[in-house]
Amino acid sequence: MKKEMLDHFIEYNEDRLTKRVIFKEGGSTVFVLNFMPNQILPAHKHPGSNVYLHVLTGTGTFTIDEQEVKVNKNDVIVINGEESLSFVNDGSENVSLYVTLTKIPDEKYAQDV
């Protein structure tokens, strides 16, 4: 058993989004993505994985396979790894996303940035 406090992983940076890995176990990983207003997560895929996204704070817009999806605090989304995913914090407050990848496609997906 492992226990962590989510607040320790919510950290914002004026220069770019931050990613803080909470757990990396077997082939899966859990992390938090943190965005200040106007920060963007570029479009990308997660081959072979399901991606679970929980909006912890704020509002923003996902683009999933070219379809815009507006989200608010406590919204939850699941996508498959073959769907293209991007995100923009187009609101006025900070956004944190709790993300679970069921399979790590590559080690770069399980590292802090």
KACOR-V488282 format. One record per residue. N is the residue number from 1. RES is the residue in one letter. PHI is phi in radians with two decimals (none if undefined). NEAR is the number of other ideal C-beta (glycine too) atoms within 8 Angstrom. Layout:
BEGIN
n=[N	N]
res=[RES	RES]
phi=[PHI	PHI]
near=[NEAR	NEAR]
END
This chain:
BEGIN
n=[1	2	3	4	5	6	7	8	9	10	11	12	13	14	15	16	17	18	19	20	21	22	23	24	25	26	27	28	29	30	31	32	33	34	35	36	37	38	39	40	41	42	43	44	45	46	47	48	49	50	51	52	53	54	55	56	57	58	59	60	61	62	63	64	65	66	67	68	69	70	71	72	73	74	75	76	77	78	79	80	81	82	83	84	85	86	87	88	89	90	91	92	93	94	95	96	97	98	99	100	101	102	103	104	105	106	107	108	109	110	111	112	113]
res=[M	K	K	E	M	L	D	H	F	I	E	Y	N	E	D	R	L	T	K	R	V	I	F	K	E	G	G	S	T	V	F	V	L	N	F	M	P	N	Q	I	L	P	A	H	K	H	P	G	S	N	V	Y	L	H	V	L	T	G	T	G	T	F	T	I	D	E	Q	E	V	K	V	N	K	N	D	V	I	V	I	N	G	E	E	S	L	S	F	V	N	D	G	S	E	N	V	S	L	Y	V	T	L	T	K	I	P	D	E	K	Y	A	Q	D	V]
phi=[none	-2.27	-2.36	-2.34	-1.76	-0.96	-0.99	-1.22	-1.89	-1.69	-2.50	-1.84	-2.37	-1.12	-1.43	-2.93	-1.08	-2.09	-2.22	-2.17	-1.32	-1.64	-2.36	-2.44	-2.29	0.98	-1.69	-2.04	-2.58	-2.26	-2.63	-2.04	-1.80	-2.12	-2.25	-1.52	-0.91	1.31	-1.43	-2.23	-1.77	-1.12	-1.04	-2.85	-2.19	-2.26	-0.93	1.37	-2.21	-1.66	-2.11	-1.89	-2.15	-2.13	-1.39	-1.41	-2.53	1.40	-2.40	-3.09	-2.34	-1.53	-2.07	-2.09	0.83	1.22	-1.83	-1.37	-2.28	-1.31	-2.31	-2.29	-0.84	1.35	-1.25	-2.27	-2.32	-2.22	-2.33	-1.59	-1.17	-1.51	-1.42	-1.31	-2.28	-2.45	-2.59	-2.36	-1.46	-1.73	-1.70	-1.81	-2.16	-1.12	-2.18	-2.22	-2.04	-1.64	-2.12	-2.12	-1.86	-1.31	-2.57	-1.40	-1.15	-2.82	-1.02	-1.11	-1.33	-2.07	-2.18	-1.15	-2.37]
near=[2	4	4	8	5	10	5	7	10	12	7	9	9	4	3	6	12	11	11	12	11	9	9	8	5	3	5	12	12	11	12	14	12	16	17	11	10	7	10	10	11	5	6	8	8	11	7	6	12	10	14	10	12	10	16	11	9	13	12	14	10	12	13	11	5	5	6	6	9	7	10	8	8	6	8	8	10	7	10	7	13	5	9	10	14	11	13	11	15	8	9	3	8	11	14	13	13	10	12	9	15	9	10	12	10	5	6	5	10	10	8	7	6]
END
